[in-house]
C-alpha cells in the first residue's frame, strides 16, 4: 500500500474503514438494539456493488485495513460476493465482526475468499444468561462457530465481550480461561451509549476497563503488549499464555488521539466519528455517478476535514447518539 491520502485536520492518518453491510441481525443483543426493531427498506441500503466501489475507493486512497460489520454481516444475502471482491484487493488486514451464529456454515468459505481475521462476540458462557443478553441466540451455536473458525485456519481470531455490571462481570475469570484454553485473543469492551434502550440502565450497568483489569489481575499478571492491530484495543499479555487481552475503553481511556478509522453505514453515510454525527452522504454520490469513482474518492478526501478531534461519551446513562449500534456498523 502507498502513502495514504487521507489525513484529518489533527494530523491523524486514516488507513482503516469499517463497512456496515446490513442493519439486520439474527440476534437482538440488549446493548445493541431494541427488541422490536424497524429495519431499513432495501432501496435505502447500499448494494453489494456500491459497497465494493467504496472499498476500492478507500484502497485507492491508501487504506490498508477493512472490516465488514453489521448488524450481522453474514445474514446479508450473497455477502460472500463482497468478501471475495475485497479479499482480492491486497489489503494488509481484512477482517469481519460477527456474532458467530453463521460461522459453522461460512467459516471455510470466508477463509478461502481472503478474509484474514474474525472478531466473534461472546458475552457469556452460561446458556441461559447468553440467551437473555442476546434475546434470540443459542450459546451452543456460537461455540460451534468459534471452533469452525479455528478449524478453518484463520491466522487471527478474537472474542469481543461487552461487560455489564451485575449482568456478566462475574464471568470475566471464566471468559479469560476459555480464551486461554482455545488460544484466541479476547477484548473487553465498555458499553457505548448509542440508541435509546429501556431494557437496562446504562449508568448502573457501566463497568470500566480498569475494573475488568483488576478482576483479571486477581488470577493473572497482565503485561502491556507492544503489538498494535490498528484498532482501538489496548493489549496486554500474560506470562504463561500466548494470547492477548484487549480493552476497548471509549469512556475511561478514550482512544481519540490515535483514531485512524472511519465508518460507512449501510445507508451510505460516511461517519467520521463513532460518538458524533459528523457525516457525509456517499450514497448520493455513488448513485449520481454510477460508472465514475473519481467523485467518490474526492468526496472521501474532503470529508476528512469534518473528522472531530474527539467524542464526548459520558457514563451517566445519557445518550448522545440516537442511532443504535446496528445502524452504526460495529
Buried (B, 14 or more C-beta within 10 A) or exposed (E): EEEBBBBBEEEBBBBBBBBBBBBBBBBBBBBBBBEEBEBBEEEEBBBBEBBBBBBBBBBBBBBBBBBBBBBBBBBBEEBBBBBBBBBEBEBEBBBBBBBBBBBBEBBBEBBBBBBBBBBBBBBBBBEEBBBBBBBEBBBEBBBBBBBBBBEBEBEBBBBBBBBBBEBBBEBBEEBBEBBBEBEBBBBBBBBBBBBEBEBBEBEEBBBBBEBBBEBBEEEBEBEEBEEEBBBBBBBBBBEEBEBBBBBBBBBBBBBBEEBBBBBBBBBBBBBBBBBBEBBBEBBEBBEEBEEEBEBBBEBBBEBBEBBBEBBEBEBEBEBBBEBBBBBBBB
